[in-house]
Structure formats: structure tokens, C-alpha cells
Amino acid sequence: MLGIPLNIPNAITLFRIVLIPIFIVAFFLPEFSWKHLLLTGLFFLAGISDWFDGYLARRLKQQSAFGAFLDPVADKLMVATAMALLVMAHHRALMALPAVVIIGREIAVSALREWMASLGENTKVKVSFMGKVKTFAQLLAIGFLLYEKDIGSFQVMAVGYVLLYLAAILTLWSMFVYLSAAWPSLTRSGRGGSKEQ
């Protein structure tokens, strides 16, 4: 189909993208007793599928250029969608500030990776351990914020906000790590680009 290598890992990645409109529709459904559980489940299903498709791609030796491109796109789309919906639902600066940091960082790092790839130096900005920790904190925070309801004495929203700000801090930190690695290439004259700065 359109020349897309439809192996199992890529099919799971495409499934994660299909989950996004389903997630949006579920978010706008009228309130019912298990709505927030459904939202949290859909979001975590997307997160688990992210790990699973990467594992299968390595295990089955089915890595592809298409998968390498689409996998991070699917992740960023789901996170950006969830953050936008949370900001709309809670419309307060406390939610908007980390959302802007997280989404802005994804745009900046994606642009940085594209630039480094054009120089043939994309290995300098490969996903780091800090990036993985950031992603885990981000997913956990969004999951709590989607669930909303306290579990006994456990204050889900309060913990969600703390984790969200932790994720925002880790987001800035990981961006600094990527920028530090790429800085020599970015400041080198006569390499790439079409405009003088």
C-alpha cells in the first residue's frame, strides 16, 4: 500500500496514530462514570504500543526508515494532542506553562534533528537516557491528569501537576543536552543552510 513497509512494528505505530482521533472523540463525550478511566487507558495503550513496536522491530529485525520516521511523529502527536486537550479543559496558567514548554521543546528538538541529519551528523542528537526519563515522567503526568479523580487519599491531580512540572524541567534539561551535543555543528561556519544569520 503506497510502498509503505507494513510489517508488525509499523502496523502498531500506525495503530497508535489511529488512536489519536478516537482519543479526541472520547475526550468530548458527555461525562459518564468511567470516561476518565477510558481516556487514561487509551493514552497508556498508546504509550505501551510505543515501547512494544520498538521492541518488536529490534527482536524481529524489522527496522525500517519509514518506522524510524513515523514512530517519534506518532509519539509527539499523541502527547501534543493530550496536552492541548488538558489545557482546554483546565484553562489555567498552571497547566498552560508546562504544556508550552513540552510542545515547544518537541518542535525545537525535531528541527534540530532535521538540521543535524542534513549535515550527516544526526548521531550526535540520538535519543538519550535523559530523553527516555523525560518521556516516562511526561506519560505518567498526563495519565494522572486525564484520570483526575482521587484514589482514596491519593490526590491524583496534585501528583499529576507535580509530575508535569518535573517532566517540563526534564524536557528543558534534555533539550540542553541535545543542544550542547549539536552546538559545535550549529556554530560552524560554511555548513548547510540557505541564509546568513
Secondary structure, DSSP 8 states (H G I E B T S, - for coil): -TT----HHHHHHHHHHHHHHHHHHHHTS---TTHHHHHHHHHHHHHHHHHHHHHHHHHTT---HHHHHHHHHHHHHHHHHHHHHHHHHH-SHHHHHHHHHHHHHHHHHHHHHHHHHHTT-GGGG---HHHHHHHHHHHHHHHHHHH-S-BTTB-HHHHHHHHHHHHHHHHHHHHHHHHHHHHHHHT-TTSS-SS--
